[in-house]
Amino acid sequence: MISKIYHGEVIHSRARPVQHSFRYPHYFYGLDLDDLPELSESNRLFGYNCLRPVAIHDRDYLFRGSEPIRDKLTTLLEKNGIEVPARVMLVTSARYFHYIFNPVSFFYCYDKENQLTCVVSQVNNTFGDMHLYLLRNSPGDKGNGKARFTAEKVFHVSPFFPRTGHYDFELSAPTDAVEIKLSYYLKNQLHLVAKLQGKGTPLTEGSLLKTVLRHPIMAAMTMPRILWQAARLCWQRRLPVFTRPEPASPLTIRKTSPSWFSRLGQVLVLTFFKKLRQGELTLTMPDGTHHICGVPGSVPSVQLTIHSARFFRRAMTASDIGFGESYMAGEWSSPDLPALLTHLAANEHDLNDKLLPTAFIGRNINFLLHLLRPNTVSGSSKNIREHYDLSNTFFSTFLDESMTYSSGLFQSEEDSLATAQQNKIDRIIQLAEIDKTDHVLEIGCGWGSFAVRAAREIGCRVTGITVSQEQLQLARQRVRDANLEELVDIQLCDYRHIEGTFNKIVSIEMLEAVGHAGLKSFFVACDKALAPGGKAVIQVITMADHKYNAYRYSSDWIRKHIFPGGHLPSVGVMNAILGKSTNLRMSGLENHPDDYARTLSLWRETFLAEKQRYLEMGFDESFLRKWDYYFSYCEAGFNSGLIDLTQLVLTQRNDRSTTS
């Protein structure tokens, strides 16, 4: 027998994003798989598939089930076109008084000439998932006794690293000593080095007894040490946490079993979707079974594929917010996300998630969180920065060259997004009747597309205000590049601090950021800033009047994850505020929901095509799914009629004495 017990240490050293390292003494085993039955018979302390102080069990390795490890390994290798080895050495930690948490094991596979053909690395995370890395075709120089392999990271282990990057493995043969080194690279920068090393002695009853007596709790300390270091990284080092994405690789051979709570959620969610009375919704469960909801064979026909049982728990406890958060986590998908969300939105009368009693607490918690993001002067600045200050570079990847982040107006099927944005600006200029003698105030000027085009095409003066530092810098640069500094002034200013009067006022999709409580102050500010005989044009996304109160006293996914503090007004509510608190009245109104749906579709198409670029910019898969869901969610709202795009024309009443 050549099986050994190794005494050594585990070393972890993080280089980025913060430096952090630790080392612990550790003992582990190098086991010839063919030795296991004999070891169990000759060593009273060591067991193979039986209860002993130290034991190896087949069910702890590779695929689920109690088949012999050798047989499981043979199946795995044959499926992947790898020669069945003549000998296998397993470097692993064993069960200790029936307890085990074994982060990683290595199967060294040798041919008849005792040459290494491949290594199978079995990785277990703390969530209960298991993944296999097949390491073969080593490019390394084996002259120093070490084999080197590279593998893309496709399995979530540490909550402080994303599921991207690659590993470099360096492994010595498990002989009298063994050293296994793993280097983790993210964006080709070294972030982590982990080592497992030790010196071996023959695995006998005497050597095992000495080890157990000398280190009575060491084998049980792996999980507590992991949790302690994780706590230090989270609370002392303040590292951001990456939530566990749903396993996506076919070599992730074991996944966490659903809890009873998730199973309850599955029953409730399936019952909920069965209420559909129109169209066909095909639900594919995590186990591959299918359920047809609605009318089989009817249109539209949409699909929802659930990858994880955690989807049911989220949907059951947080309704539409949980539904979106589950998509962000990769727990479900659809081949046509906008079509699915449009169908669900169009059937909200059947799919009223407020009737889910289990979501009552979650809905109210999320509403309270929404209330904690008020649109005060400082709160508005914080809320806006959270969305718009992601970086100008990020927004430039999916917007048109004018950097216009609002709906375009499509006058023909051939119109490009850039043309539609020009159409929209020109229509607002027309509605406001802007001429070159006007001084125009733009509230929420974005990156300056309206200000630049109005000044260049009309020759008017424009003062634009924003509370985003990122937008301010780029908008000013674009004004300089257009040689319009004499006509355009971009300021960092809240709408409540506007000074002076203006002939015309324009606000394009900024009103959604003031909240219900801010609607009065917004229109009062417009009233004070508008010179006699002036006109204002407001483009805003609106909620239907009959839905407004329910919407006002709730939260939703987009207000939690995209626009904190965001709020869609209704035309009726705005009209009432204008009548009671200002000298302004609505003298014109246009609606363009289809144009916004098409704008969002084009943004999403461009966004999805830039996925690799976003990953290189440092955004992770969860962030990309969030923005995919955001575009699809809004497109569905416009397509289904839940929300609308409204252009309001405001003029002054003749008698100011009626204001209060």
DAWOJO-V293649 format. One record per helix or strand of 3 or more residues. SS is the DSSP state (@ for helix, = for strand). FROM is the first residue (numbers start at 0). TO is the last residue. If there is no record, write none. Layout:
BEGIN
ss;from;to
SS;FROM;TO
SS;FROM;TO
END
This chain:
BEGIN
ss;from;to
=;3;13
=;19;31
@;32;41
=;45;47
=;53;55
@;57;59
@;68;78
=;86;91
=;103;109
=;115;123
=;129;135
@;141;143
=;145;151
=;165;171
=;176;185
=;188;201
@;204;213
@;217;219
@;221;235
@;259;272
=;279;283
=;289;293
=;300;305
@;309;327
@;336;345
@;352;354
@;356;370
@;376;387
@;391;395
@;416;431
=;438;442
@;448;457
=;460;465
@;468;480
=;487;491
@;494;496
=;501;507
@;510;512
@;515;528
=;529;542
@;544;551
@;556;560
@;570;580
=;583;590
@;592;608
@;610;615
@;620;639
=;642;651
@;655;657
END
